Amino acid sequence: MTSLSNQRLPRVTIREVAQRAEVGIKTVSRVVNNEPNVAPATAARVRAAIEELRWEPDAHASNLRRTTTRTRSVGLLLGNVANPFSATIHRAIEDTAVHRDVAVFASSLDEEPEREIAAVEAFLRRKVDGLILTCIAESQEYLADLVPPEMPIVFIDREPASFTGDTVHSDNFGGSRLATRHVLGFGHRRLALLIDRREIWTARERERGFIAALEEFGVPSDAATIVADLSDRDAAERAVTRLLGMPDAPTAIVSGQNLITVGAVHALRRLGRHHDIALIGFDDLELADLLEPGISVVAQRPQEMGQVAAARLFASLDAGQRLAPTSIVVPVDLIPRGSGEIRPHRS
């Protein structure tokens, strides 16, 4: 039996306080900092919510004040540091930071929006000098109220919503269109796209690129199948198994991310279809060139993305202020290895 007193409760975020009090995050910040222009009844409601949820705002409030003190540390928020793509970004940023004697604190968000806000708050309590953030939450508007105005923020892999800042990401639209055009060029007309959740910006962009390539080749939309909400290998493997059991099964599969590609490979090999169903993935895989056939991919450049994001963050830190926002799109590379060059079988 586990005692409830020994279990660590999840940390309450400022957003939860705002929702409980039915106000905006900025109003909670004003109440915490004893700023004017908050109605007494509203302030009382906010304080009641803070007490009810047992939120600890003191550390947060202290970080909202401007400070010139440097801690020689930065916060890095990624989807999942166990994913090879995120791990490569992490290492590239660390390699840049170590030459400046700066520590990198990293956190995995696991595609959970509330973890994004909680992680940002945690990094602010540790007084990091800047943030590099992969967006998970639907909106990043909360950053305007949480983060000091001079603190640099760089968004990596995905574009933010309702907040303007530096962004560094791959050419998701162009890369997906390139992958889809590749299999279309080998004669395929029944295609399937496998993607992550549509709430994720990269998934939407890759779906857009897939549809654009179909239109370019004059392929009707009902000849293609799009399967969304695939977040891991097992879900992708089940999806491919179902697809290949359909009467008009696809002859080519375009995978929207590396974990989905792994699941697709497992399904194709288990069904003995890896030599007659074309497969091309977005993002490269370890040992993809050693399989038979090798896995064709549109490869991202995560090391370059990490280096560019770190350089941008440190440029702002050197300037002592946020620089004018820029959007940097890192190219992708088509790597044909065999699986994406399989032609459809003719009846």
N, C-alpha and C positions, 0 to 999 in steps of 0.2 A: 504494500500500500504506500502511495506517495502522499506526503503531507502537502496540503495546499500552501502552507506557509513557506515551504521550501521551493516552490515554483516561482520563477521570475516572470512577472507580468510584463506584457509588451508595453513599451514606452508610449505614452500619450503624446500626440503631435498637436501643434498649434491649430492645424486644420480641424481636428476633432473638437477642440475647444470652441472654435468659431462656429462649427455646425451645431454644437449643443446650445450655444447662446443665440444662434440664428443671426449672426453678424458676419462681416468679412474678416479675413485675417488681419488686415490693416487696423481694423477697430480693436481687435485683441491687443495688437502691439501698442496702440495708443493708450489703452487702459493700463497695460503693464508698465509703460513708461511715464504714466501720470501726465499725459499730454492733454491739452484743452480740446474743446469742440466735440466732446462725447457727452451725450445726454445722460443725466444721472441714472435714469432707469436702465439705459443700455449698459452703462458701466457696472451697475449692480448685477445685471444678468450675466455679464462676462465673468465677474468675480465669483458668482455662484457656480458657473460652469467650471472655472479653474479649480474651485474647492471640491466640487463633486467628482471631477475626473482626476483630482490629485496631480494636476500638471505642475511642473516645476519651472516657472518662467524666468527666474532670476538670471541664470546663466545665459539664456537666450537674450534677455533684455540687455545685458551688458555688452553683447556682441553687436547690437544694433547701433551702438554709439561708435562714432568714428575713432580710429586709433591708428597711430603710425608704428606701433610695435609689430615687429616681424617675428614669427615663430619658426621660420625656415621649414615649413611643412605645407603640403597641398593635399586636398581631398580628391580622390578619384572614385567616381561612381559608375560601375559597369553593369551590364545585364547579368553576367555570370562569369566570374574570374576563372571558373573551371573550363569554360568553353575556350578552345584553342584560339579563336579569333580575339576574344577579350584578353586572354592571357598574353598574346603577342603585343596588343596595344599597351597593356600594363607594363610589360618589360621595356618597351620602347620609351615610355614616359619615365620610368625609373632610371634608365640609362642616361637620359638627358638630365634628370634632376640630380643624380649622384655627383655629377661634375660641378654642380653648384652647391653641394653640401646641403641639399634639401631632401627631406623625408617625404615619401608618398604613402598616405593612408588610403587603402582601397576598401571598397564595400561592394558586395554583390546585391543586386536589387531583385533578381529572379522575376522580373516582369510584374512586380507588385507595386502599384502606384503609391500606396501608403508608405512603403519602405523607402521610396525616393525622398519624400518629405522628411521622414524620421532620420534618414542618413544625413541629409543636408543639415538638419538641426544638430545632429551629433558632431559633425565636423565643425560647425560654428562654435559649439561649446568648447572644442579643442583649439579654437582660434587659428584655424588654418589660414594661410595667406591667399589662397585662391582655390577654385574648384574646376575640375574637368568632369563633365556630367553627360551620361547617356540618359536621355529622357525616357521615362516609363509612364509618368502621370499624363493625364489627358491635357493638362495645361501647366505651364511653368510660371503662371502669373504670380504665384505665391512668393517667388524669389524676390520680387520688388519689395516685399514687406520684411522678408527674413534676412536678406544679405545686405551688408553695408554697401553703399553706392560706389565706393572706391575699390571694392574687391573684384578682381577679374574672374570671369566665368567663361569657359570654353565648352561648347556643346560638341560632343563627338559621336559619330555614327548616325545620329538622328537630329532633325531640326526641332527646335522648341516651338511651343504654341503660346501665344499671348505674352511673349517676352523676347526682346531683341538682344542678341549677343553673337559672339564669334561662333561659327559652326565649321566643323571639319567632318566630311562624310564621303563615302564612295559614290560613284555615279550609279545609283541604284536603278533608276529608270533606264538609262542607256545600257547598263550591263544586262538587265533582264531582257530588254529588246534584242540585244546582241545574241544572247543565249537562245532565245526563241527563234530568231531569224536563222540561226545556225542549223537547228533541226528541221525547220521548214525548208531550208535550202537542200536538204537531203531527201525531200519528197514527202515528208510527213504532213498529214492534214487532220489527223485526230490526235490532239494534244491534251495533256493534263498539266495543270500548274498546281503545285503543292506549296502552300505558304503558311506562315505563322498567323497570329491573330491580326485582324484588320485594324485594331486599335493602334498597332505598332506602325510607326511612320514608314519604316523600311519595307514592311510587307505591302503597304498600299502602293508605294513607289514601284515595287517589283511587279505587282499586279498590273499597274498602268503600263509598264514596259512590255509585258506579255501581250496585253490587248492591242497595243500599238503595232506590234509586229504582226499579229493576226490580220489586222486591218490592212497593213501594208501589202500582205500577200493575198488579200481578198478571201481569207478563210472566214466563213460565217461563224458567229459566236456559238451557235448550237453544236458546232463540231468540236468544241473545246470544253473541258471540264475544269473548274477551279475548286479546289478543296482547301478551305481555310481552317484556322484554329488548330493547326498542328504544331505543338510546342516541343515535342521530343521525338526520339527515334522510334519508340514503340507505336506512337500514334501514327507516324508516317508509314511504318511497316504495315499496319492494319489498313490504312487508306489505300496503299498500292495493291494489297491483296484484294480488296473490294473492287477497285477499278478494273483489275485484270480479269475479274469474274463477270464483268458486264458484257452483254451481247456486242456492243460497239466499243470495245475496250480501246483505250488510247494506244497508239503505236510509238509515242514518244512522251517522255515525262520531263518537265522542267521543274527542278527543285528550288525553292526559294531561300534555303539556308543550309548550312553544313550538317546540322543534326538531322534534318529532314532527308538530306541526301544519304546519310548513313542508313536510315530506316528503309529508304527505297532500295538501296543496294542489298540489304538483308532480304527483303521481300522478293526481289528479282532472282536472287541466287537460290533462295529456298524453293521457289516455283520453277526453277530451271529456265527462266525467261531472260537471263542477262545477255544472251547473244542475239535476241530478236526484238527486244524493246529498247529503244534509244533512251538514254538518260544524260542530262546535263544539269549540273548543279551550280548554284550561286554560292561562291566562296570555296576555297580549296580544302582538301582533306589530306591528313597525314597518310602516307602509303597509297594514295590514290593511283599513283603510277605503277604500283606493283601488282595490282589486280589484273585479271584477265576477263574482259577487256579493261584497260585503264579507264578511270572515270574522267570524262571531259568536264571542265568547269569554266566558269567565269570567275577568276580569282580576284579577291580584293587585295589591298596592300595595307594590312593593319599596322605593320611596322612604320610605314610612311605616315599613316594617319596619326599614330601616337607621337611621332617626332614633330609633325606639323603642329599638333594641338599643344604639345609642351612648349614649342618655340613661341607660339602665340601667347600662351599664358605668361611665360617669363618676360616676353617683350612688354606686356602690360605691367608686370611687377616692376620691371626696370624703369618704366615711365612713371610709376607711382600713381597710375590711374587706369581706368578702362580706356582702351583705344577705340577708335571708331570701328563698329562691328564689320567684320568681313565674313563672307561665306566661301569656303575653300572646298572644291569638289575634287577628290582624288580619283584618278582614272582606274579602270579595271582591266584585266587581261584575259583574253580567251585562250584557254589551253586545251587543244583537242588531243585526246588520248585513246579514243576508240569507242567509248560508249555513246558519245554524242554523234558519231558518224555512222551508226548502224542505220541502214535503209529499211523502210517498211516492207514487209513481205506482201507480195501481190497474190491475190486469189487466182 
